[in-house]
Amino acid sequence: MKIALAQLNYHIGNFDSNVSKIKAHIQQAKTAGADLVVFAELSVCGYPPRDFLEFDDFIQRCTHAVTEIAHVCDGIAAIVGAPSVNPKVEGKNLFNSAYFLADGKVQSLHHKALLPTYDVFDEYRYFEPAKEFKIISYKGHRIALTVCEDLWDIEDDLMYTVWPMEELMPQQPDLMINIAASPFNYTHAAMRKRVMQRNVEKYKMPLVYLQQVGAQTELIFDGGSMVMNTQGEVVEQLDFFREDFRIVDTAMIASMPRAAEPESSEMQRIHDALVLGIRDYFGKMGFQKAILGLSGGIDSSLVLVLAARALGKENVLPVLMPSEFSTSHSVDDSVVLCQNLGCAYDTIPIKRGYDAVLTMLEPQFRDTPFSTAEENIQARLRAIVLMGIANKHGYILLNTTNKSEAAVGYGTLYGDMCGGIAVLGDVYKTKIFDLCKWINRDGEIIPHNVIVKPPSAELRPNQKDSDSLPDYSILDQVLFQYIEKRQGPHELIAMGFDEKLVTRVLKMVNSNEWKRAQTPPILRVSPKAFGSGRRMPIVGKYLS
């Protein structure tokens, strides 16, 4: 049997586009002689549809789309993902289903049993877990069809009490197919491969794993679909971070050589994910042009490079907004970066606006000494400039706040924390340095001085980030252990971190939840990002 793997980029709720894309690839697979073509989890409606699933009209459109797709399955079968209605009164109203289509109609439905409800996942909010399991008999094969998480509960810390493959094994399947929408983080590809290998080793049969690609707001899907033989070797590997299409003959899987696995560093994976995240956010929202404040610092410099690669240099406008506290080399570094990228830029000094605001507030400030109030006025003036240009000319503002700053609240609400999408909000400062060095690996794009100079907001004379924060090399270690690893104060102190430092940092993280609740969506590249995957009470007192 020849199976086509269609690794595609879907758009949530864009039924015309999704159906057209699926039908085109069914025809492509049929023309190439495939017997079966496989698409991703919830491919018909896009993943994750979230509360769209609560609208009857949305579900009806899903059902109509599946019927339309089934009509072109003549002489070829297809597996697509879509919600289906639970006919029973008991339980949730919907299933997360894999549809097996052949001979112009739906032949069978296979529901997802393991519904992740942790981190960015909230599937039990909408779906009823499967309680019945059946294989597909097709073209001489007995296929165990599962959906994403159904194969993941095979690690040591088991989360569920039912395992779909265990339920399917008495029916003697000889091939596993898993359709997935598994969000990216920089450790995920290796973990995913290990999980799939454990399934192959346990159940002694080959595996076809079909993952989606593309970004859906903050969630990024990296592709990397694959076919494994019974030894757990990857014999077919689809590309990462782009659409791809391959055909594999099941009769040849056992004799196929191991596929060449792409060499990919952590920095390259983060880079490619962020570029894809920006590109899809703009493309799927119908936006074309981006604007950002370019300070001469490392964060905004990196965002400019990523945006230029995602959208094209002609569609990105960096704006230099020096104040009386900006250093000349910050302006010079920004100009050099724009020249290296071939980007046009604007320069708009903010001193006149700053002086005007201080004059207006003079009765209220009453000759009080310079403080964070004056610093924040500068940051908010820059936001006014950027948003004014954005509104006038149809730009979307890119937020340049990094994860270290977001974690401890080192930023100005309605100032440098505003924007349409937060590009670096899940990248710690130390990783930003590494990422910039990686970008410069074949030649200087980001000026060397941007990377080596001490970070500074330049909102007061001779200001450095280290005046307000611990050194990033220490701060980021504490943040990583607390946020990603969920280590508490006692564990952190036992690791050798200073007790006063730990108390201070954790207090800053927890007491700034209110700020993070008002920031733009953050592109997720780590195992634990701020946003929908990290839900903390704003008014909580714990460690604050």
VENMO-V900567 format. One line per field, one symbol per residue. ss: DSSP state (H for helix, E for strand, C for the rest). psi: psi as a letter, one per 40 degrees, with the letter a starting at -180 (. if undefined). burial: 1 if it has 24 or more other C-alpha atoms within 12 Angstrom, else 0. Layout:
ss->???
psi->???
burial->???
This chain:
ss->CEEEEEECECCCCCHHHHHHHHHHHHHHHHHCCCCEEECCCCCCCCCCCHHHHHCHHHHHHHHHHHHHHHHCCCCCEEEEEEEEECCCCCCCCEEEEEEEEECCEEEEEEECCCCCCCCCCCHHHCECCCCCCCCEEECCEEEEEEEHHHHCCCCCCCCCCCCHHHHHHCCCCCEEEEEECCCCCCCHHHHHHHHHHHHHHHHCCEEEEEECEEEECCEEEEECCEEECCCCCEEEECCECCCEEEEEEHHHHHHCCCCCCCCCCHHHHHHHHHHHHHHHHHHHHCCCEEEEECCCCHHHHHHHHHHHHHHCHHHEEEEECCCCCCCHHHHHHHHHHHHHHCCCEEECCCHHHHHHHHHHHHHHHCCCCCCHHHHHHHHHHHHHHHHHHHHHHCEEEEECCCHHHHHHCCCCCCCCCCCCEECCCCCCHHHHHHHHHHHCCCCCCCCHHHHHCCCCCCCCCCCCHHHCCCCHHHHHHHHHHHHHCCCCHHHHHHCCCCHHHHHHHHHHHHHCHHHHCCCCEECCCCCCCCECCECCCCCCCCCC
psi->hhhhhghihihhegdddddddddddddddddeeidhhhiihfddeihhebedeehddddddddddddddddegheiiihihiiihheidiaieiihihhhhifeihdiihihdhhhgibeifdeddihiieihiihhhfeihhhhihbddeefeadgheieihddddddeefiehhhhhighiiieedddddddddddddddefiihhhhiiiiigbehhhebfiihiaeeehhehhiiifiiihihihdeeddehihihhhhhidddddddddddddddddddeeidiiiihheeidddddddddddddehdeehhhhhgiaeehidddddddddddddefhiiihgieddddddddddeddddffiihadddddddddddddddddddddefihhhhehidddddefgihhebeeiidhhdeefhidddddddddddedeihdhhddddeihiiefeihfiideddiihdddddddddddddefhaddddddeeihddddddddddddeeddddeeiiihhheiehiiadeghihdeiehe.
burial->1111111111111110011011101111110001111111111111111100100001111111111111111111111111111000000011111111110011111111111100011010011111001111010011111111111111000000011111111000111111111111110110011011111100101111111111111111111111111111111111111111111111001000000000000111111111111111111100111111111111111111111111111011111111101110011011111100101111111100110001000000000000000111111111111110110000111111111111111111111111111111111111111111111000001111111000111111000010001101011111111111000110010000100001111111111110111111111111111111110000000000
